[in-house]
Amino acid sequence: MFCPKCKGLMHPKGDKWVCSKCGYEMPMKQEDKNRKIVAEHEKKETAIIDREIETLPLDESVVCPKCGSRGAYWMLRQTRGADEPETRFYICKKCGYRWREY
C-alpha cells in the first residue's frame, strides 16, 4: 500500500497503516486485517545450516591476495544469468579471507 499524501510505502502497525516516509496514518480495512492474520499464521521457521568449511574442496595452488599463503577452499555459485559462467568463491585456509573469481 502506498501513502496517499507522499506516495511512500506504508507498513502495518497495529490496526492501521503507517507511512514510512512522512508518518501519515490511516485505519486498516477489515480485509487487510484478515489478510494480516493469515500471513502471520503462515509464517514458517527457517533453519540455517552452518556448513563446516572443511567439507568444501581445497585448492592448494591458489594464493590468498590478503596474506599471501597458499591454499583456499572454494565453491561455485550461479550469480548471474544461466547463459553466463558461474562465479568461484574462495576462502583462505590460513586467514579466512573471502574473495571471488569470475
C-alpha positions as CSV (number, residue, x, y, z in Angstrom):
1,M,0.0,0.0,0.0
2,F,1.2,3.5,-0.9
3,C,0.7,6.7,1.0
4,P,-2.0,9.0,-0.5
5,K,0.0,12.1,0.6
6,C,3.6,11.4,-0.4
7,K,3.4,8.1,-2.3
8,G,5.8,6.5,0.2
9,L,5.5,2.8,1.2
10,M,3.1,2.1,4.1
11,H,3.5,-0.7,6.5
12,P,1.1,-2.2,9.1
13,K,1.4,-1.1,12.7
14,G,-1.3,-2.5,15.0
15,D,-4.7,-1.8,13.3
16,K,-3.5,0.9,11.0
17,W,-1.2,1.6,8.0
18,V,1.7,4.0,8.7
19,C,3.8,5.7,6.0
20,S,7.5,5.1,6.4
21,K,8.3,8.4,4.7
22,C,6.0,11.0,6.1
23,G,4.4,9.2,9.1
24,Y,0.8,9.5,7.7
25,E,-1.6,7.0,9.4
26,M,-4.8,5.5,8.1
27,P,-7.0,2.7,9.5
28,M,-6.9,-0.8,8.1
29,K,-9.9,-2.2,6.2
30,Q,-11.3,-5.4,7.5
31,E,-10.0,-7.5,4.6
32,D,-6.5,-6.1,5.3
33,K,-6.8,-7.2,8.9
34,N,-7.9,-10.7,7.8
35,R,-5.0,-10.9,5.3
36,K,-2.6,-9.9,8.1
37,I,-3.8,-12.7,10.4
38,V,-3.5,-15.3,7.6
39,A,0.0,-14.1,6.8
40,E,1.1,-14.3,10.4
41,H,-0.4,-17.8,10.6
42,E,1.5,-19.0,7.5
43,K,5.0,-17.9,8.8
44,K,7.3,-20.9,8.9
45,E,10.6,-21.4,10.7
46,T,13.7,-21.2,8.7
47,A,16.6,-23.4,9.7
48,I,20.1,-22.0,9.0
49,I,22.6,-24.8,8.2
50,D,26.1,-23.8,9.1
51,R,28.3,-25.8,6.7
52,E,31.7,-26.8,8.0
53,I,34.3,-25.1,5.9
54,E,36.5,-28.2,5.8
55,T,33.8,-30.0,3.7
56,L,34.5,-27.7,0.8
57,P,37.1,-28.7,-1.8
58,L,40.6,-27.4,-1.2
59,D,42.8,-25.9,-4.0
60,E,46.5,-25.8,-2.8
61,S,47.6,-23.8,-5.9
62,V,45.6,-20.7,-5.1
63,V,47.4,-17.8,-3.4
64,C,45.4,-15.6,-1.0
65,P,45.5,-11.9,-2.1
66,K,45.5,-10.7,1.6
67,C,48.0,-12.8,3.4
68,G,49.9,-14.5,0.5
69,S,49.6,-18.0,1.8
70,R,48.8,-21.0,-0.5
71,G,45.6,-23.0,-0.2
72,A,42.0,-22.0,-0.3
73,Y,38.6,-23.7,0.0
74,W,36.3,-22.9,-3.0
75,M,32.7,-23.2,-4.1
76,L,30.8,-22.4,-7.3
77,R,27.6,-20.3,-7.4
78,Q,25.5,-19.2,-10.3
79,T,25.3,-15.5,-9.6
80,R,24.2,-14.2,-13.0
81,G,22.1,-15.4,-15.8
82,A,22.1,-19.1,-16.9
83,D,24.0,-18.2,-20.1
84,E,26.8,-16.7,-18.1
85,P,29.6,-18.7,-16.4
86,E,29.4,-19.4,-12.7
87,T,31.4,-17.4,-10.0
88,R,34.1,-19.2,-8.0
89,F,34.3,-18.1,-4.3
90,Y,37.5,-18.7,-2.4
91,I,38.1,-18.8,1.4
92,C,41.7,-18.7,2.5
93,K,42.8,-21.7,4.6
94,K,45.0,-19.6,6.8
95,C,43.4,-16.2,7.4
96,G,39.7,-16.9,6.4
97,Y,39.7,-14.0,3.8
98,R,36.9,-14.4,1.2
99,W,37.2,-13.3,-2.4
100,R,35.7,-14.3,-5.8
101,E,36.8,-15.0,-9.3
102,Y,34.6,-14.5,-12.3
